[in-house]
């Protein structure tokens, strides 16, 4: 198995996060079928560290969001879902 040295990014928020960390993409493209824009980064230690931080932020927001969604559901009398 070959070690891929490229990281494709299809997420605009992730691209903006990496930009805030002064990590620049090498190539930008458009997926031929989905027409989604993507950015290609060369893998290195700086990128890997930023992606680890991104995962922690994403997991934290997901957990927080799920707690808010499940805790803040209003109960309406006489309405059945």
HELIX and SHEET records of a PDB file:
HELIX    1   1 UNK A   12  UNK A   20  1                                   9    
HELIX    2   2 UNK A   45  UNK A   71  1                                  27    
SHEET    1   A 3 UNK A   6  UNK A   9  0                                        
SHEET    2   A 3 UNK A  37  UNK A  42 -1                                        
SHEET    3   A 3 UNK A  27  UNK A  30 -1                                        
END                                                                             
